[in-house]
Amino acid sequence: MTISVRLDPVLGEQVSHEAKRLGMTRSAFVKETLERALGYKNPLQLLDEICSGTPMGDPHASENVSEKFKAKLREKHSY
């Protein structure tokens, strides 16, 4: 299903900026955001996927989490 939404210029720029920062298209960013807002996706599940295999107490567990998170999002949304 395709929908069109009118955004004010400031919000539109924020959407574009955040999508670019995450390496996603604007459409993928909006879809992902709506799915989270409606409860279809749990952001903690993605974080868990990123951190799986990291032993408890590992002092390096929190290193590069944001980069790993971005890479996982890009992987999920690459065409």
N, C-alpha and C positions, 0 to 999 in steps of 0.2 A: 504494500500500500504506500502510495506517495502522498505526502502532505506538504503544504506550503505554510510557512509561519513568517509573519513580519516582525522583525526585531528592531528596536531602536538602535541607532548607530553605535552607541557605546557598548551595548550588550553584544551586538554583532561582532565588534572588534575583539571583545573579550573571548567570545566563542572561537573566532579565528585564531587568536593568539594561543589559547590553551590547546586547541587541536594541533596546531603546528608544534608547540612545545612537546606534546606527547607523540608526535609523529603520526598523527591520524588525519583523516579527512574530516571536514566539518560535519558531514553527514554521519560518519561513524562516531564522532564525539557526541553529537546530539542523541543518537540512538543509544549509545552506551549510558549516557547520563539519564535518559528517560527510563531505561531498563533498571538502573539502580534506584531511581526515585520511586518507581512502581513496585519495587521489591522482587523483580525478576532476577537480578544479579546481586550477589553479595561481594563487595569489594574485599572483604576479609578472605574470601575463598581464593582470590587471585594472589593476595599476599601470602597465603598459606602455600600455594603452588610454588611461589618464588623461593620460599624459605624451606620447603620440604627437602629432606636429606641433610639439613644442617643439625648437627647434634646439639642437644640442650647444653647450655653452659659454654658454648663456643664463643670466645671473645670477639671473633670476627663476624658473627652472625648478622650484625646490623650494618656491615660495610657494604656500600654500593647498592643498598636496597632500592633507592629511587631509580638508579640506572637499570637495575634488574626489572623493576616494575615497568618502566618505559619500554624496555626491550620486549617484555612479555606482551604488553599492549600492542606494540608494533607487529609482533608475530601474529597475534590474533586478528589484526586488521589489515594485514598485507594481502594484496590481491594477486 
